[in-house]
């Protein structure tokens, strides 16, 4: 361990962590939001960032070249839930929303984005009727995300059965309107194709030109970002894969260099990272 940090279980991860510690000014570190910096809760609008996240990101922003959050949520929603707007000492934070369709920069406080895919509006109109026709169980909820629509089953009596029931008709609806389905932790999201967290991360790397890239995720939507880190390693950059572990999704834990116990574990990792960099 270095400064109390857990030791990566892979050589590539060990190299990546060493580069973060030795060359933070050449590092880009990106995070998912839900399940990583904030807890997974029944009401997505109540998924506020862990209370220690903001001061830790402020401390890291003074030392790490680029801090980014890459999320499937609207960028403005994550900025609000994280309390990131107008924070002194957090000028370098970038929040990439809707898997790369939106971007909020702390330096300007502005969101930039292309027009909304028209297929999203069509899906939004059709979704309530479809859920009634297929007999979606009580507790199924729709989250309006502006550039995508998500169907949550966490509040149903049997989320696994609800997911099995809804996946096929939701996939068909998405395809009918030129969208794709993104599965997640007790949620099925219908969104435009062409963008994912891997593409979004690659674009940030091309912009900021770091020599080391860290990524922290917890859900299936983070796998493309993991793929991008692996590709960057093959291209000569150092990389570190951190997993905010849960019993609901294990695919990331199987690939990560370091696995921690949910958002509190991520916070503990960041606290130790800050302590080392400030030493």
Secondary structure by P-SEA (a helix, b strand, c coil): ccccccccccaaaaaaaaaaaaccccbbbbbbcccccccccccccccccccaaaaaaaaaaacccbbbbbccccaaaaaaaaccccccccccbbbbcccccbbbbccccbbbbccccaaaaaaaaaaaaaaaaacccccbbbbbcccbbbbbccccccaaaaaaacaaaaaaaaaaacbbbbbcccbbbbbbccccaaaaaaaaaaaccccbbbbbbccccaaaaaaaaaaaaaacccbbbbbcccccccccccccccccccaaaaaaaaaaaaaaaac
